[in-house]
Amino acid sequence: MQTGSLNKDMHEDFQYLVSEYGDFTDVKTVAADDLKSLREVFPAEFIDFLQEAGVGVWQRGRFQFCNPIEMTELSRLIFAGDADFKPERTFIYGYGAIGRLFVWNADWNETMEIDLPRLEATSLLNKKAKERGMGAIVSSILYLDQGFYDLLDPESAKPVLAKTLKKHGFLRVGEVLGYFPALAMGGSGTPETLKKVSALEHFTFLAQLGPIKLNRVQEGGGKFLRNLGS
């Protein structure tokens, strides 16, 4: 289903996102059984959105929602043994073109981000976040048009995502751009080293390259806490 035809009863925050970013450029429905399971751990408004719109790609690959159930094994790999983020309560619901993961935790009731190519994670770790709920999911993708979601050429510092997507072909559901060699293996991070690959396979590979550093978001910047999974 195309997002442009969303039900007018959809929560206003998601209607706003659709008005800003338009239709998905590729879309896939979410199975009824998966939606039922996700309702137990996600805000109801978000699952209503997935039921209506499916999971899909915005702006030809800049961001896409994914089915958290299909990412379960990856979540277990990343968060196994973690003291704060239990794998069975932690769900990957979206990612950027180069592999920035957006993760919902049902205990903290907030979103964390994992820059998987760089093996770095950031979280508020705010035990008072229970009131934030769906707002944390919506706010994580409010600035899709800005540089945060772009790809910067390390040599020129210029945004080159649009040019790169045009070269490789726009991303479909389940695809991502990956560096070869990976950054954690000494890759240069230049756009010329990117290839279009299966997102789940590539993410699983990256998650095994080393510990993911967890930083707490706080005023004045981030503070390193520990590695995920410990």
C-alpha positions as CSV (number, residue, x, y, z in Angstrom):
1,M,0.0,0.0,0.0
2,Q,1.3,3.5,-0.8
3,T,1.5,5.9,2.1
4,G,-0.2,8.7,0.2
5,S,-3.5,6.9,0.7
6,L,-3.2,6.5,4.5
7,N,-6.4,6.5,6.5
8,K,-7.2,10.0,7.8
9,D,-7.7,8.4,11.2
10,M,-4.0,7.6,11.4
11,H,-2.2,9.3,14.3
12,E,-1.4,12.9,13.4
13,D,2.4,12.4,14.0
14,F,2.5,9.8,11.3
15,Q,0.3,11.8,9.0
16,Y,2.8,14.6,9.4
17,L,5.7,12.3,8.4
18,V,3.8,11.2,5.3
19,S,3.0,14.9,4.4
20,E,6.7,15.7,4.7
21,Y,8.3,12.6,2.9
22,G,5.5,11.4,0.7
23,D,4.9,7.9,-0.5
24,F,7.3,5.0,0.1
25,T,9.5,4.4,-2.9
26,D,9.2,0.7,-2.1
27,V,6.9,-1.0,0.3
28,K,6.1,-4.4,1.9
29,T,3.2,-5.5,4.0
30,V,3.6,-6.8,7.6
31,A,2.0,-10.2,8.4
32,A,-0.9,-10.1,10.8
33,D,0.8,-12.5,13.2
34,D,3.8,-10.2,13.3
35,L,1.7,-7.2,14.0
36,K,-0.1,-9.0,16.8
37,S,3.3,-9.8,18.5
38,L,4.6,-6.3,18.0
39,R,1.5,-4.7,19.7
40,E,2.7,-6.2,22.9
41,V,5.9,-4.2,22.9
42,F,5.5,-1.1,20.7
43,P,3.2,1.9,21.1
44,A,-0.2,1.1,19.5
45,E,0.0,4.1,17.2
46,F,3.2,2.8,15.6
47,I,1.7,-0.6,14.9
48,D,-1.4,1.0,13.5
49,F,0.9,2.8,11.1
50,L,2.7,-0.4,10.1
51,Q,-0.7,-2.1,9.6
52,E,-1.9,0.6,7.3
53,A,1.3,1.5,5.5
54,G,3.5,-1.6,5.7
55,V,7.3,-1.2,6.0
56,G,8.8,0.9,3.3
57,V,11.6,3.0,1.9
58,W,11.6,6.8,2.1
59,Q,13.4,9.0,-0.4
60,R,14.8,6.0,-2.4
61,G,16.8,4.6,0.4
62,R,17.7,7.5,2.8
63,F,15.6,5.7,5.5
64,Q,13.4,2.7,5.7
65,F,11.2,1.0,8.2
66,C,11.8,-2.7,8.6
67,N,9.8,-5.5,10.2
68,P,11.2,-5.9,13.8
69,I,10.3,-9.6,13.8
70,E,12.6,-10.3,10.8
71,M,15.4,-8.6,12.7
72,T,15.0,-10.7,15.9
73,E,18.2,-12.8,15.4
74,L,20.3,-9.6,14.7
75,S,18.9,-8.1,17.9
76,R,19.9,-11.2,19.8
77,L,23.4,-11.1,18.4
78,I,23.9,-7.4,19.3
79,F,22.3,-7.4,22.8
80,A,22.9,-10.9,24.1
81,G,23.8,-10.7,27.8
82,D,23.2,-6.9,28.0
83,A,22.3,-5.7,31.5
84,D,20.1,-2.9,30.3
85,F,18.7,-4.0,26.9
86,K,17.3,-7.5,27.0
87,P,17.2,-8.9,23.4
88,E,13.6,-10.1,23.8
89,R,12.6,-6.5,24.7
90,T,14.7,-4.7,22.1
91,F,13.6,-4.3,18.5
92,I,15.2,-2.9,15.3
93,Y,12.5,-1.0,13.5
94,G,14.4,1.1,10.9
95,Y,17.7,2.0,9.4
96,G,19.5,4.5,7.2
97,A,21.1,3.9,3.8
98,I,24.5,3.2,5.2
99,G,23.5,1.2,8.3
100,R,22.4,3.5,11.1
101,L,20.0,1.3,13.1
102,F,17.0,2.7,15.0
103,V,16.1,0.5,17.9
104,W,13.1,0.4,20.3
105,N,13.4,-0.9,23.8
106,A,10.2,-1.8,25.5
107,D,11.6,-1.4,29.0
108,W,13.2,2.0,28.6
109,N,10.3,3.0,26.3
110,E,12.7,4.9,24.1
111,T,14.7,4.7,20.9
112,M,18.5,4.2,20.7
113,E,20.7,4.5,17.6
114,I,23.5,2.2,16.5
115,D,25.9,3.4,13.8
116,L,26.7,-0.2,12.9
117,P,29.5,0.5,10.4
118,R,31.4,2.4,13.1
119,L,30.3,0.1,15.9
120,E,28.9,2.9,18.1
121,A,25.6,3.2,19.9
122,T,23.9,6.2,21.6
123,S,21.0,6.2,24.0
124,L,19.4,8.5,26.5
125,L,19.2,5.7,29.1
126,N,16.5,7.7,30.8
127,K,14.4,5.8,33.3
128,K,11.8,8.6,33.2
129,A,11.2,8.1,29.5
130,K,8.0,6.1,30.1
131,E,5.9,9.1,29.1
132,R,7.8,9.6,25.8
133,G,6.6,6.4,24.1
134,M,5.7,6.8,20.5
135,G,7.2,10.3,20.4
136,A,10.7,8.8,20.6
137,I,10.0,6.8,17.4
138,V,8.6,9.7,15.5
139,S,11.3,12.2,16.6
140,S,14.0,9.8,15.4
141,I,13.1,10.4,11.8
142,L,11.8,14.0,11.9
143,Y,14.8,15.4,10.1
144,L,15.1,13.1,7.2
145,D,15.9,15.9,4.8
146,Q,18.9,17.1,6.8
147,G,22.6,16.0,6.8
148,F,22.2,13.5,9.6
149,Y,20.9,10.9,7.2
150,D,23.2,11.8,4.4
151,L,26.5,10.3,3.3
152,L,29.5,12.6,3.5
153,D,32.6,12.1,1.3
154,P,35.5,11.9,3.8
155,E,37.7,13.8,1.4
156,S,35.5,16.7,0.4
157,A,33.0,16.6,3.4
158,K,30.2,17.1,0.9
159,P,26.9,15.2,1.0
160,V,26.9,12.5,-1.7
161,L,24.1,10.2,-0.9
162,A,21.8,11.2,-3.7
163,K,24.7,10.8,-6.2
164,T,25.6,7.4,-4.7
165,L,22.0,6.1,-4.8
166,K,21.7,7.1,-8.4
167,K,24.9,5.2,-9.2
168,H,24.0,2.0,-7.5
169,G,20.2,2.1,-8.0
170,F,17.6,3.2,-5.5
171,L,17.3,0.9,-2.5
172,R,14.4,-1.5,-2.1
173,V,13.0,-2.9,1.1
174,G,15.7,-5.1,2.7
175,E,18.7,-3.4,0.9
176,V,21.4,-1.2,2.2
177,L,24.7,0.3,1.1
178,G,27.8,-1.4,2.7
179,Y,31.4,-0.5,2.7
180,F,33.9,-3.0,1.3
181,P,36.2,-3.4,3.1
182,A,34.1,-2.6,6.2
183,L,35.2,0.4,8.3
184,A,36.0,-1.9,11.2
185,M,38.4,-3.8,9.0
186,G,40.3,-0.7,7.9
187,G,38.0,0.5,5.0
188,S,38.5,4.0,3.8
189,G,34.8,5.0,4.0
190,T,34.9,6.6,0.5
191,P,31.7,6.4,-1.6
192,E,33.6,4.4,-4.2
193,T,33.9,1.5,-1.7
194,L,30.1,1.1,-1.3
195,K,28.0,-1.7,-2.7
196,K,24.3,-2.5,-2.6
197,V,23.7,-5.6,-0.4
198,S,21.2,-7.5,1.6
199,A,20.7,-5.4,4.8
200,L,20.2,-8.3,7.2
201,E,23.2,-10.3,6.0
202,H,25.4,-7.2,6.0
203,F,24.3,-6.1,9.5
204,T,24.9,-9.6,10.8
205,F,28.4,-9.5,9.4
206,L,29.1,-6.1,10.9
207,A,27.8,-6.9,14.3
208,Q,30.4,-9.7,14.6
209,L,33.4,-7.4,13.8
210,G,33.9,-6.1,17.3
211,P,32.2,-4.7,20.4
212,I,29.7,-1.9,19.9
213,K,30.5,1.0,22.2
214,L,27.6,2.4,24.1
215,N,27.5,6.2,24.7
216,R,24.9,8.0,26.8
217,V,23.5,11.2,25.2
218,Q,23.8,14.1,27.6
219,E,24.3,17.8,27.6
220,G,27.6,18.7,26.0
221,G,27.9,15.5,24.0
222,G,28.1,11.8,24.6
223,K,29.8,9.9,27.4
224,F,31.2,6.4,26.9
225,L,29.6,3.9,29.3
226,R,30.5,0.4,28.2
227,N,30.2,-2.1,25.3
228,L,26.8,-3.5,24.4
229,G,26.2,-7.0,25.5
230,S,28.0,-6.6,28.8
